[in-house]
């Protein structure tokens, strides 16, 4: 379940830390939604591979994550916006800078 979040972080982290607050918030929202989307795809794929009787459940699992993706996008965007404005070095801590 954590793998999609790690993948998205590796892809977007450098763009988030080098962007102004509004752009970083948008990228953070995309990262949050993409993490949920990748998780839903992985769960649905696993269910679909389990047999034909699970194919409907796989489709429902994928569709049921859409509202969660929207909420996650807004929450993550707000958190990134706040952190970039209040403590900009938060995203670079531990990088040896």
Backbone atoms as SQL, in Angstrom:
CREATE TABLE atoms (id INTEGER PRIMARY KEY, chain TEXT, resi INTEGER, resn TEXT, atom TEXT, x REAL, y REAL, z REAL);
INSERT INTO atoms VALUES
  (1, 'A', 1, 'UNK', 'N', 0.829, -1.192, 0.000),
  (2, 'A', 1, 'UNK', 'CA', 0.000, 0.000, 0.000),
  (3, 'A', 1, 'UNK', 'C', 0.872, 1.255, 0.000),
  (4, 'A', 2, 'UNK', 'N', 2.045, 1.196, 0.570),
  (5, 'A', 2, 'UNK', 'CA', 2.907, 2.387, 0.608),
  (6, 'A', 2, 'UNK', 'C', 3.681, 2.595, -0.687),
  (7, 'A', 3, 'UNK', 'N', 3.829, 1.557, -1.485),
  (8, 'A', 3, 'UNK', 'CA', 4.632, 1.656, -2.705),
  (9, 'A', 3, 'UNK', 'C', 4.179, 2.764, -3.652),
  (10, 'A', 4, 'UNK', 'N', 2.880, 2.934, -3.928),
  (11, 'A', 4, 'UNK', 'CA', 2.479, 4.033, -4.815),
  (12, 'A', 4, 'UNK', 'C', 2.879, 5.407, -4.283),
  (13, 'A', 5, 'UNK', 'N', 2.767, 5.620, -2.988),
  (14, 'A', 5, 'UNK', 'CA', 3.169, 6.895, -2.405),
  (15, 'A', 5, 'UNK', 'C', 4.658, 7.152, -2.553),
  (16, 'A', 6, 'UNK', 'N', 5.454, 6.109, -2.382),
  (17, 'A', 6, 'UNK', 'CA', 6.904, 6.243, -2.539),
  (18, 'A', 6, 'UNK', 'C', 7.248, 6.542, -3.996),
  (19, 'A', 7, 'UNK', 'N', 6.585, 5.861, -4.921),
  (20, 'A', 7, 'UNK', 'CA', 6.830, 6.093, -6.348),
  (21, 'A', 7, 'UNK', 'C', 6.504, 7.540, -6.723),
  (22, 'A', 8, 'UNK', 'N', 5.349, 8.010, -6.291),
  (23, 'A', 8, 'UNK', 'CA', 4.940, 9.384, -6.613),
  (24, 'A', 8, 'UNK', 'C', 5.887, 10.389, -5.960),
  (25, 'A', 9, 'UNK', 'N', 6.311, 10.112, -4.753),
  (26, 'A', 9, 'UNK', 'CA', 7.262, 10.999, -4.071),
  (27, 'A', 9, 'UNK', 'C', 8.572, 11.087, -4.850),
  (28, 'A', 10, 'UNK', 'N', 9.068, 9.954, -5.290),
  (29, 'A', 10, 'UNK', 'CA', 10.316, 9.953, -6.053),
  (30, 'A', 10, 'UNK', 'C', 10.175, 10.726, -7.364),
  (31, 'A', 11, 'UNK', 'N', 8.989, 10.688, -7.954),
  (32, 'A', 11, 'UNK', 'CA', 8.768, 11.385, -9.216),
  (33, 'A', 11, 'UNK', 'C', 8.573, 12.890, -9.057),
  (34, 'A', 12, 'UNK', 'N', 7.898, 13.323, -7.988),
  (35, 'A', 12, 'UNK', 'CA', 7.494, 14.730, -7.871),
  (36, 'A', 12, 'UNK', 'C', 8.243, 15.547, -6.823),
  (37, 'A', 13, 'UNK', 'N', 8.997, 14.909, -5.964),
  (38, 'A', 13, 'UNK', 'CA', 9.635, 15.629, -4.858),
  (39, 'A', 13, 'UNK', 'C', 10.492, 16.795, -5.327),
  (40, 'A', 14, 'UNK', 'N', 11.332, 16.583, -6.323),
  (41, 'A', 14, 'UNK', 'CA', 12.237, 17.656, -6.761),
  (42, 'A', 14, 'UNK', 'C', 11.472, 18.840, -7.356),
  (43, 'A', 15, 'UNK', 'N', 10.314, 18.567, -7.962),
  (44, 'A', 15, 'UNK', 'CA', 9.510, 19.655, -8.528),
  (45, 'A', 15, 'UNK', 'C', 8.776, 20.432, -7.424),
  (46, 'A', 16, 'UNK', 'N', 8.352, 19.733, -6.393),
  (47, 'A', 16, 'UNK', 'CA', 7.653, 20.393, -5.289),
  (48, 'A', 16, 'UNK', 'C', 8.594, 21.328, -4.531),
  (49, 'A', 17, 'UNK', 'N', 9.810, 20.875, -4.251),
  (50, 'A', 17, 'UNK', 'CA', 10.722, 21.705, -3.451),
  (51, 'A', 17, 'UNK', 'C', 11.252, 22.905, -4.221),
  (52, 'A', 18, 'UNK', 'N', 11.206, 22.856, -5.538),
  (53, 'A', 18, 'UNK', 'CA', 11.730, 23.979, -6.320),
  (54, 'A', 18, 'UNK', 'C', 10.635, 24.897, -6.866),
  (55, 'A', 19, 'UNK', 'N', 9.408, 24.699, -6.444),
  (56, 'A', 19, 'UNK', 'CA', 8.281, 25.478, -6.971),
  (57, 'A', 19, 'UNK', 'C', 7.804, 26.513, -5.969),
  (58, 'A', 20, 'UNK', 'N', 7.169, 27.578, -6.465),
  (59, 'A', 20, 'UNK', 'CA', 6.521, 28.521, -5.552),
  (60, 'A', 20, 'UNK', 'C', 5.338, 27.844, -4.846),
  (61, 'A', 21, 'UNK', 'N', 4.840, 28.433, -3.758),
  (62, 'A', 21, 'UNK', 'CA', 3.815, 27.768, -2.946),
  (63, 'A', 21, 'UNK', 'C', 2.572, 27.285, -3.712),
  (64, 'A', 22, 'UNK', 'N', 2.036, 28.089, -4.600),
  (65, 'A', 22, 'UNK', 'CA', 0.823, 27.662, -5.316),
  (66, 'A', 22, 'UNK', 'C', 1.100, 26.479, -6.232),
  (67, 'A', 23, 'UNK', 'N', 2.199, 26.514, -6.921),
  (68, 'A', 23, 'UNK', 'CA', 2.556, 25.403, -7.804),
  (69, 'A', 23, 'UNK', 'C', 2.873, 24.154, -6.993),
  (70, 'A', 24, 'UNK', 'N', 3.570, 24.347, -5.878),
  (71, 'A', 24, 'UNK', 'CA', 3.872, 23.211, -5.007),
  (72, 'A', 24, 'UNK', 'C', 2.596, 22.584, -4.468),
  (73, 'A', 25, 'UNK', 'N', 1.605, 23.415, -4.145),
  (74, 'A', 25, 'UNK', 'CA', 0.332, 22.892, -3.651),
  (75, 'A', 25, 'UNK', 'C', -0.379, 22.080, -4.730),
  (76, 'A', 26, 'UNK', 'N', -0.355, 22.579, -5.952),
  (77, 'A', 26, 'UNK', 'CA', -0.982, 21.838, -7.055),
  (78, 'A', 26, 'UNK', 'C', -0.269, 20.502, -7.260),
  (79, 'A', 27, 'UNK', 'N', 1.056, 20.529, -7.257),
  (80, 'A', 27, 'UNK', 'CA', 1.819, 19.294, -7.410),
  (81, 'A', 27, 'UNK', 'C', 1.579, 18.354, -6.235),
  (82, 'A', 28, 'UNK', 'N', 1.442, 18.908, -5.036),
  (83, 'A', 28, 'UNK', 'CA', 1.125, 18.081, -3.873),
  (84, 'A', 28, 'UNK', 'C', -0.231, 17.419, -4.010),
  (85, 'A', 29, 'UNK', 'N', -1.203, 18.170, -4.508),
  (86, 'A', 29, 'UNK', 'CA', -2.528, 17.594, -4.742),
  (87, 'A', 29, 'UNK', 'C', -2.489, 16.490, -5.777),
  (88, 'A', 30, 'UNK', 'N', -1.725, 16.718, -6.833),
  (89, 'A', 30, 'UNK', 'CA', -1.562, 15.680, -7.853),
  (90, 'A', 30, 'UNK', 'C', -0.894, 14.445, -7.250),
  (91, 'A', 31, 'UNK', 'N', 0.109, 14.672, -6.410),
  (92, 'A', 31, 'UNK', 'CA', 0.803, 13.555, -5.773),
  (93, 'A', 31, 'UNK', 'C', -0.139, 12.757, -4.877),
  (94, 'A', 32, 'UNK', 'N', -0.964, 13.454, -4.094),
  (95, 'A', 32, 'UNK', 'CA', -1.904, 12.755, -3.223),
  (96, 'A', 32, 'UNK', 'C', -2.913, 11.935, -4.006),
  (97, 'A', 33, 'UNK', 'N', -3.471, 12.542, -5.042),
  (98, 'A', 33, 'UNK', 'CA', -4.454, 11.825, -5.866),
  (99, 'A', 33, 'UNK', 'C', -3.803, 10.673, -6.625),
  (100, 'A', 34, 'UNK', 'N', -2.610, 10.893, -7.134),
  (101, 'A', 34, 'UNK', 'CA', -1.924, 9.843, -7.890),
  (102, 'A', 34, 'UNK', 'C', -1.576, 8.649, -7.000),
  (103, 'A', 35, 'UNK', 'N', -1.219, 8.911, -5.756),
  (104, 'A', 35, 'UNK', 'CA', -0.920, 7.820, -4.827),
  (105, 'A', 35, 'UNK', 'C', -2.147, 6.941, -4.605),
  (106, 'A', 36, 'UNK', 'N', -3.289, 7.583, -4.395),
  (107, 'A', 36, 'UNK', 'CA', -4.531, 6.823, -4.207),
  (108, 'A', 36, 'UNK', 'C', -4.903, 6.103, -5.496),
  (109, 'A', 37, 'UNK', 'N', -4.731, 6.763, -6.634),
  (110, 'A', 37, 'UNK', 'CA', -5.074, 6.145, -7.915),
  (111, 'A', 37, 'UNK', 'C', -4.219, 4.901, -8.173),
  (112, 'A', 38, 'UNK', 'N', -2.919, 5.008, -7.937),
  (113, 'A', 38, 'UNK', 'CA', -2.047, 3.847, -8.132),
  (114, 'A', 38, 'UNK', 'C', -2.388, 2.717, -7.169),
  (115, 'A', 39, 'UNK', 'N', -2.730, 3.058, -5.935),
  (116, 'A', 39, 'UNK', 'CA', -3.148, 2.040, -4.980),
  (117, 'A', 39, 'UNK', 'C', -4.413, 1.345, -5.458),
  (118, 'A', 40, 'UNK', 'N', -5.379, 2.117, -5.939),
  (119, 'A', 40, 'UNK', 'CA', -6.633, 1.539, -6.422),
  (120, 'A', 40, 'UNK', 'C', -6.397, 0.642, -7.634),
  (121, 'A', 41, 'UNK', 'N', -5.511, 1.064, -8.511),
  (122, 'A', 41, 'UNK', 'CA', -5.202, 0.241, -9.684),
  (123, 'A', 41, 'UNK', 'C', -4.543, -1.070, -9.254),
  (124, 'A', 42, 'UNK', 'N', -3.629, -0.999, -8.300),
  (125, 'A', 42, 'UNK', 'CA', -2.961, -2.212, -7.826),
  (126, 'A', 42, 'UNK', 'C', -3.948, -3.174, -7.158),
  (127, 'A', 43, 'UNK', 'N', -4.847, -2.632, -6.336),
  (128, 'A', 43, 'UNK', 'CA', -5.853, -3.467, -5.679),
  (129, 'A', 43, 'UNK', 'C', -6.782, -4.081, -6.715),
  (130, 'A', 44, 'UNK', 'N', -7.239, -3.277, -7.652),
  (131, 'A', 44, 'UNK', 'CA', -8.141, -3.775, -8.692),
  (132, 'A', 44, 'UNK', 'C', -7.463, -4.828, -9.556),
  (133, 'A', 45, 'UNK', 'N', -6.209, -4.609, -9.881),
  (134, 'A', 45, 'UNK', 'CA', -5.460, -5.576, -10.679),
  (135, 'A', 45, 'UNK', 'C', -5.320, -6.899, -9.938),
  (136, 'A', 46, 'UNK', 'N', -5.029, -6.821, -8.645),
  (137, 'A', 46, 'UNK', 'CA', -4.918, -8.038, -7.836),
  (138, 'A', 46, 'UNK', 'C', -6.240, -8.793, -7.785),
  (139, 'A', 47, 'UNK', 'N', -7.326, -8.056, -7.614),
  (140, 'A', 47, 'UNK', 'CA', -8.641, -8.704, -7.600),
  (141, 'A', 47, 'UNK', 'C', -8.976, -9.326, -8.948),
  (142, 'A', 48, 'UNK', 'N', -8.681, -8.609, -10.016),
  (143, 'A', 48, 'UNK', 'CA', -8.982, -9.126, -11.353),
  (144, 'A', 48, 'UNK', 'C', -8.180, -10.387, -11.658),
  (145, 'A', 49, 'UNK', 'N', -6.957, -10.450, -11.161),
  (146, 'A', 49, 'UNK', 'CA', -6.133, -11.643, -11.376),
  (147, 'A', 49, 'UNK', 'C', -6.574, -12.828, -10.528),
  (148, 'A', 50, 'UNK', 'N', -7.399, -12.569, -9.513),
  (149, 'A', 50, 'UNK', 'CA', -7.843, -13.633, -8.619),
  (150, 'A', 50, 'UNK', 'C', -8.912, -14.519, -9.239),
  (151, 'A', 51, 'UNK', 'N', -9.485, -14.090, -10.326),
  (152, 'A', 51, 'UNK', 'CA', -10.491, -14.903, -10.999),
  (153, 'A', 51, 'UNK', 'C', -11.600, -14.042, -11.563),
  (154, 'A', 52, 'UNK', 'N', -12.344, -14.635, -12.487),
  (155, 'A', 52, 'UNK', 'CA', -13.427, -13.899, -13.135),
  (156, 'A', 52, 'UNK', 'C', -14.507, -13.458, -12.158),
  (157, 'A', 53, 'UNK', 'N', -14.702, -14.201, -11.088),
  (158, 'A', 53, 'UNK', 'CA', -15.739, -13.845, -10.121),
  (159, 'A', 53, 'UNK', 'C', -15.401, -12.578, -9.339),
  (160, 'A', 54, 'UNK', 'N', -14.142, -12.160, -9.381),
  (161, 'A', 54, 'UNK', 'CA', -13.721, -10.943, -8.678),
  (162, 'A', 54, 'UNK', 'C', -13.618, -9.729, -9.591),
  (163, 'A', 55, 'UNK', 'N', -13.928, -9.893, -10.880),
  (164, 'A', 55, 'UNK', 'CA', -13.786, -8.790, -11.835),
  (165, 'A', 55, 'UNK', 'C', -14.720, -7.628, -11.503),
  (166, 'A', 56, 'UNK', 'N', -15.950, -7.939, -11.106),
  (167, 'A', 56, 'UNK', 'CA', -16.892, -6.877, -10.722),
  (168, 'A', 56, 'UNK', 'C', -16.397, -6.146, -9.481),
  (169, 'A', 57, 'UNK', 'N', -15.881, -6.899, -8.529),
  (170, 'A', 57, 'UNK', 'CA', -15.335, -6.282, -7.317),
  (171, 'A', 57, 'UNK', 'C', -14.138, -5.390, -7.652),
  (172, 'A', 58, 'UNK', 'N', -13.352, -5.799, -8.636),
  (173, 'A', 58, 'UNK', 'CA', -12.200, -4.998, -9.054),
  (174, 'A', 58, 'UNK', 'C', -12.657, -3.662, -9.631),
  (175, 'A', 59, 'UNK', 'N', -13.690, -3.693, -10.465),
  (176, 'A', 59, 'UNK', 'CA', -14.215, -2.447, -11.033),
  (177, 'A', 59, 'UNK', 'C', -14.788, -1.550, -9.939),
  (178, 'A', 60, 'UNK', 'N', -15.510, -2.145, -9.000),
  (179, 'A', 60, 'UNK', 'CA', -16.083, -1.357, -7.908),
  (180, 'A', 60, 'UNK', 'C', -15.001, -0.772, -7.008),
  (181, 'A', 61, 'UNK', 'N', -13.954, -1.525, -6.772),
  (182, 'A', 61, 'UNK', 'CA', -12.849, -1.014, -5.951),
  (183, 'A', 61, 'UNK', 'C', -12.204, 0.189, -6.614),
  (184, 'A', 62, 'UNK', 'N', -12.051, 0.113, -7.927),
  (185, 'A', 62, 'UNK', 'CA', -11.450, 1.229, -8.659),
  (186, 'A', 62, 'UNK', 'C', -12.361, 2.455, -8.632),
  (187, 'A', 63, 'UNK', 'N', -13.635, 2.260, -8.882),
  (188, 'A', 63, 'UNK', 'CA', -14.581, 3.381, -8.891),
  (189, 'A', 63, 'UNK', 'C', -14.785, 3.982, -7.503),
  (190, 'A', 64, 'UNK', 'N', -14.764, 3.154, -6.488),
  (191, 'A', 64, 'UNK', 'CA', -15.010, 3.671, -5.132),
  (192, 'A', 64, 'UNK', 'C', -13.865, 4.540, -4.623),
  (193, 'A', 65, 'UNK', 'N', -12.704, 4.460, -5.243),
  (194, 'A', 65, 'UNK', 'CA', -11.568, 5.282, -4.813),
  (195, 'A', 65, 'UNK', 'C', -11.574, 6.684, -5.420),
  (196, 'A', 66, 'UNK', 'N', -12.453, 6.956, -6.370),
  (197, 'A', 66, 'UNK', 'CA', -12.473, 8.277, -7.005),
  (198, 'A', 66, 'UNK', 'C', -12.785, 9.397, -6.004),
  (199, 'A', 67, 'UNK', 'N', -13.819, 9.259, -5.151),
  (200, 'A', 67, 'UNK', 'CA', -14.044, 10.324, -4.163),
  (201, 'A', 67, 'UNK', 'C', -12.885, 10.463, -3.175),
  (202, 'A', 68, 'UNK', 'N', -12.259, 9.352, -2.838),
  (203, 'A', 68, 'UNK', 'CA', -11.118, 9.398, -1.921),
  (204, 'A', 68, 'UNK', 'C', -9.950, 10.139, -2.570),
  (205, 'A', 69, 'UNK', 'N', -9.762, 9.947, -3.868),
  (206, 'A', 69, 'UNK', 'CA', -8.702, 10.659, -4.584),
  (207, 'A', 69, 'UNK', 'C', -8.935, 12.167, -4.544),
  (208, 'A', 70, 'UNK', 'N', -10.176, 12.580, -4.726),
  (209, 'A', 70, 'UNK', 'CA', -10.484, 14.016, -4.714),
  (210, 'A', 70, 'UNK', 'C', -10.213, 14.628, -3.340),
  (211, 'A', 71, 'UNK', 'N', -10.665, 13.958, -2.303),
  (212, 'A', 71, 'UNK', 'CA', -10.440, 14.457, -0.941),
  (213, 'A', 71, 'UNK', 'C', -8.947, 14.482, -0.631),
  (214, 'A', 72, 'UNK', 'N', -8.254, 13.423, -0.990),
  (215, 'A', 72, 'UNK', 'CA', -6.806, 13.355, -0.743),
  (216, 'A', 72, 'UNK', 'C', -6.063, 14.465, -1.485),
  (217, 'A', 73, 'UNK', 'N', -6.496, 14.774, -2.691),
  (218, 'A', 73, 'UNK', 'CA', -5.856, 15.849, -3.456),
  (219, 'A', 73, 'UNK', 'C', -5.993, 17.181, -2.736),
  (220, 'A', 74, 'UNK', 'N', -7.190, 17.492, -2.246),
  (221, 'A', 74, 'UNK', 'CA', -7.395, 18.767, -1.552),
  (222, 'A', 74, 'UNK', 'C', -6.635, 18.823, -0.227),
  (223, 'A', 75, 'UNK', 'N', -6.663, 17.743, 0.534),
  (224, 'A', 75, 'UNK', 'CA', -5.976, 17.727, 1.832),
  (225, 'A', 75, 'UNK', 'C', -4.460, 17.842, 1.637),
  (226, 'A', 76, 'UNK', 'N', -3.924, 17.087, 0.701),
  (227, 'A', 76, 'UNK', 'CA', -2.483, 17.123, 0.464),
  (228, 'A', 76, 'UNK', 'C', -2.050, 18.472, -0.091),
  (229, 'A', 77, 'UNK', 'N', -2.845, 19.039, -0.994),
  (230, 'A', 77, 'UNK', 'CA', -2.520, 20.362, -1.539),
  (231, 'A', 77, 'UNK', 'C', -2.489, 21.407, -0.430),
  (232, 'A', 78, 'UNK', 'N', -3.465, 21.359, 0.468),
  (233, 'A', 78, 'UNK', 'CA', -3.504, 22.320, 1.577),
  (234, 'A', 78, 'UNK', 'C', -2.311, 22.134, 2.507),
  (235, 'A', 79, 'UNK', 'N', -1.954, 20.890, 2.785),
  (236, 'A', 79, 'UNK', 'CA', -0.819, 20.620, 3.673),
  (237, 'A', 79, 'UNK', 'C', 0.491, 21.093, 3.042),
  (238, 'A', 80, 'UNK', 'N', 0.681, 20.816, 1.773),
  (239, 'A', 80, 'UNK', 'CA', 1.908, 21.244, 1.089),
  (240, 'A', 80, 'UNK', 'C', 1.974, 22.770, 1.021),
  (241, 'A', 81, 'UNK', 'N', 0.857, 23.406, 0.701),
  (242, 'A', 81, 'UNK', 'CA', 0.826, 24.873, 0.642),
  (243, 'A', 81, 'UNK', 'C', 1.218, 25.478, 1.986),
  (244, 'A', 82, 'UNK', 'N', 0.648, 24.957, 3.061),
  (245, 'A', 82, 'UNK', 'CA', 0.961, 25.458, 4.399),
  (246, 'A', 82, 'UNK', 'C', 2.433, 25.237, 4.734),
  (247, 'A', 83, 'UNK', 'N', 2.936, 24.053, 4.486),
  (248, 'A', 83, 'UNK', 'CA', 4.327, 23.760, 4.827),
  (249, 'A', 83, 'UNK', 'C', 5.314, 24.586, 4.012),
  (250, 'A', 84, 'UNK', 'N', 5.029, 24.779, 2.741),
  (251, 'A', 84, 'UNK', 'CA', 5.937, 25.575, 1.905),
  (252, 'A', 84, 'UNK', 'C', 5.945, 27.025, 2.360),
  (253, 'A', 85, 'UNK', 'N', 4.795, 27.524, 2.808),
  (254, 'A', 85, 'UNK', 'CA', 4.735, 28.924, 3.261),
  (255, 'A', 85, 'UNK', 'C', 5.324, 29.105, 4.653),
  (256, 'A', 86, 'UNK', 'N', 5.056, 28.187, 5.560),
  (257, 'A', 86, 'UNK', 'CA', 5.454, 28.359, 6.957),
  (258, 'A', 86, 'UNK', 'C', 6.853, 27.828, 7.234),
  (259, 'A', 87, 'UNK', 'N', 7.185, 26.694, 6.666),
  (260, 'A', 87, 'UNK', 'CA', 8.491, 26.072, 6.923),
  (261, 'A', 87, 'UNK', 'C', 9.044, 25.497, 5.615),
  (262, 'A', 88, 'UNK', 'N', 9.563, 26.342, 4.744),
  (263, 'A', 88, 'UNK', 'CA', 9.998, 25.898, 3.422),
  (264, 'A', 88, 'UNK', 'C', 11.086, 24.826, 3.434),
  (265, 'A', 89, 'UNK', 'N', 11.910, 24.796, 4.476),
  (266, 'A', 89, 'UNK', 'CA', 12.978, 23.799, 4.526),
  (267, 'A', 89, 'UNK', 'C', 12.484, 22.421, 4.955),
  (268, 'A', 90, 'UNK', 'N', 11.198, 22.280, 5.244),
  (269, 'A', 90, 'UNK', 'CA', 10.634, 21.005, 5.656),
  (270, 'A', 90, 'UNK', 'C', 10.899, 19.902, 4.624),
  (271, 'A', 91, 'UNK', 'N', 10.776, 20.235, 3.351),
  (272, 'A', 91, 'UNK', 'CA', 10.909, 19.237, 2.296),
  (273, 'A', 91, 'UNK', 'C', 12.354, 18.921, 1.942),
  (274, 'A', 92, 'UNK', 'N', 13.292, 19.697, 2.441),
  (275, 'A', 92, 'UNK', 'CA', 14.701, 19.438, 2.151),
  (276, 'A', 92, 'UNK', 'C', 15.454, 18.915, 3.359),
  (277, 'A', 93, 'UNK', 'N', 14.811, 18.747, 4.488),
  (278, 'A', 93, 'UNK', 'CA', 15.478, 18.218, 5.678),
  (279, 'A', 93, 'UNK', 'C', 15.921, 16.796, 5.413),
  (280, 'A', 94, 'UNK', 'N', 17.110, 16.469, 5.860),
  (281, 'A', 94, 'UNK', 'CA', 17.616, 15.120, 5.711),
  (282, 'A', 94, 'UNK', 'C', 18.273, 14.848, 4.369),
  (283, 'A', 95, 'UNK', 'N', 18.389, 15.856, 3.531),
  (284, 'A', 95, 'UNK', 'CA', 19.022, 15.675, 2.227),
  (285, 'A', 95, 'UNK', 'C', 20.490, 16.080, 2.251),
  (286, 'A', 96, 'UNK', 'N', 20.992, 16.426, 3.410),
  (287, 'A', 96, 'UNK', 'CA', 22.393, 16.805, 3.534),
  (288, 'A', 96, 'UNK', 'C', 22.685, 18.231, 3.106),
  (289, 'A', 97, 'UNK', 'N', 21.659, 19.050, 3.048),
  (290, 'A', 97, 'UNK', 'CA', 21.862, 20.450, 2.637),
  (291, 'A', 97, 'UNK', 'C', 22.000, 21.341, 3.835);
